[in-house]
């Protein structure tokens, strides 16, 4: 069986964003995917907190590592609620979805 011990990769997100925002059109594209990035961030944090690799989550969900990679990639895949529930259970979480009223402009 593969080594399923989580080994974090160093990444300075603030530094990455600062550099990326210098590219034309990046800020607009990034802002339009705010919700997707927030969800992906929560998924990655939950997996890290559970100490799991993508392989381990895939095994628990009965899928492949590449499917988990796509699931965790913001803006590239729109997962169903059923898939998000399976992911949440695999990393030891409950899924909560809520609608929040918009603030008047």
C-alpha positions, 0 to 999 in steps of 0.5 A, spaced: 500 500 500 502 507 498 505 511 503 498 515 505 502 520 510 500 527 509 507 531 507 505 539 506 508 543 500 510 549 502 507 555 499 506 562 500 499 564 497 500 572 499 506 572 495 503 568 489 497 573 489 502 579 489 506 576 483 500 574 479 496 580 480 501 584 476 498 580 470 493 583 466 486 580 467 488 576 473 484 580 478 478 580 474 478 573 473 480 571 480 475 575 483 470 572 479 472 565 482 472 568 489 467 562 491 470 557 488 477 559 491 474 559 498 471 552 497 477 549 495 481 553 500 476 550 505 477 543 502 485 543 502 485 545 510 480 540 512 484 535 508 490 537 511 487 537 518 485 530 517 492 529 515 490 525 509 493 525 502 489 526 496 490 518 495 487 517 502 481 521 500 480 518 494 481 511 497 475 513 502 471 516 497 472 510 492 475 514 486 482 516 484 487 521 486 486 525 479 479 526 481 480 529 488 486 533 484 480 536 480 475 537 485 480 541 489 482 545 483 478 551 484 474 554 477 476 547 473 470 543 476 463 544 479 462 538 484 455 536 485 453 536 492 453 528 493 460 529 491 462 534 496 458 530 502 462 524 500 469 529 500 466 532 507 465 525 510 472 522 507 476 528 511 472 527 517 467 533 516 460 535 515 458 539 509 454 545 510 451 549 505 447 556 506 444 562 502 446 568 505 441 575 503 445 580 499 447 586 502 443 592 499 448 596 494 
